[in-house]
């Protein structure tokens, strides 16, 4: 059975797409730590641990995440884009990209934001535009 992230990448479940290529997909986290919190996933590999990925997929994922992070920083005002790989909630390798104003913004124990769908779409569209114009 496909993971929820595979189903999102296939378009079976709606998402706020931020970037995509043949092998990888980036979309907004629906329970974000900060506005613009983005998840980056491999489309064709469902392993739940990043260090189990084959070298080509691992390198491609990190390269894609870098490109998305650059676009994210252009689209969402922040000091930096934080990176986290936890993989504890969804059994599909994913990288969190979180716009940061301080280190405290990357605390996964804090309450998640509620962002209106219209604002989520606007943020995703801005990231996608920055990604496509890189």
C-alpha positions in Angstrom: 0.0 0.0 0.0 1.3 3.4 -1.0 2.2 5.9 1.7 0.3 9.1 2.0 3.3 11.0 0.6 3.4 8.8 -2.5 -0.3 9.4 -3.0 0.3 13.1 -2.7 3.1 13.0 -5.2 0.8 11.1 -7.6 -1.9 13.7 -7.2 -4.3 11.3 -5.5 -4.5 13.5 -2.5 -4.4 17.3 -2.9 -1.4 19.3 -1.7 0.1 22.7 -2.0 2.8 22.0 -4.5 6.0 24.1 -4.2 8.3 22.3 -6.7 8.5 19.1 -8.7 10.7 17.3 -11.1 10.7 13.8 -12.5 12.0 12.2 -9.3 11.1 14.5 -6.4 8.2 16.6 -5.1 7.9 19.4 -2.6 4.8 20.6 -0.9 3.7 22.6 2.1 3.3 20.9 5.4 -0.4 21.1 6.5 0.6 21.4 10.1 3.5 23.9 9.8 6.0 25.1 12.3 6.2 28.3 10.3 4.5 29.7 7.3 6.2 28.2 4.3 7.2 24.9 6.1 7.9 22.6 3.1 8.3 18.9 2.8 10.6 17.4 0.2 10.2 13.7 -0.9 11.4 11.2 -3.4 8.5 10.2 -5.6 9.5 6.6 -6.4 11.1 5.4 -3.2 9.0 4.9 0.0 11.7 3.8 2.4 11.2 5.6 5.8 14.9 6.2 6.6 16.9 8.7 4.5 20.2 6.8 5.0 18.6 3.7 3.4 18.3 5.5 0.1 20.6 4.5 -2.7 23.3 7.0 -3.4 21.7 8.4 -6.5 18.4 9.0 -4.8 20.0 10.5 -1.7 22.1 12.9 -3.7 19.2 13.9 -6.0 17.0 14.5 -3.0 19.5 16.7 -1.2 20.2 18.6 -4.4 16.4 19.1 -5.0 15.9 20.2 -1.4 18.7 22.8 -1.8 17.0 24.2 -4.9 13.6 24.3 -3.1 15.2 26.0 0.0 16.7 28.7 -2.2 13.3 29.3 -3.7 11.6 29.2 -0.3 14.0 31.9 1.1 13.1 34.1 -1.9 9.4 33.6 -1.4 9.1 33.7 2.4 11.0 36.4 4.3 13.2 34.6 6.9 16.7 34.7 8.3 17.5 31.2 7.1 15.8 28.0 6.0 16.2 25.3 8.6 16.6 21.6 7.6 15.4 18.6 9.6 15.0 14.9 8.8 13.0 13.1 11.4 10.8 10.6 9.6 9.0 9.5 12.7 5.4 10.3 11.7 5.1 9.2 8.0 7.0 6.1 6.8 8.4 7.8 3.7 11.7 9.7 3.6 11.1 13.4 3.8 13.1 16.5 4.5 11.6 19.4 6.4 12.5 22.9 5.1 11.4 25.5 7.7 11.7 29.3 7.3 13.5 30.5 10.5 13.7 33.8 12.3 15.4 32.0 15.3 16.5 28.5 16.2 13.3 28.2 18.3 11.3 28.1 15.1 12.7 24.5 14.5 11.2 23.1 17.7 8.8 20.3 16.6 7.3 20.2 20.1 5.7 23.6 19.8 2.1 24.0 18.6 1.6 23.9 14.9 0.2 26.9 13.0 -3.2 27.0 11.5 -2.9 28.7 8.1 -5.9 29.5 5.9 -6.2 27.6 2.7 -6.0 30.8 0.6 -2.7 31.8 2.3 -1.3 28.3 2.0 -2.0 28.4 -1.8 -0.5 31.9 -2.0 2.7 30.8 -0.2 3.0 27.6 -2.3 2.5 29.6 -5.6 5.2 32.0 -4.5 7.7 29.2 -3.8 6.8 27.5 -7.0 7.3 30.7 -9.0 10.7 31.3 -7.4 11.7 27.6 -8.0 10.6 27.8 -11.7 12.5 31.1 -12.2 15.8 30.0 -10.7 
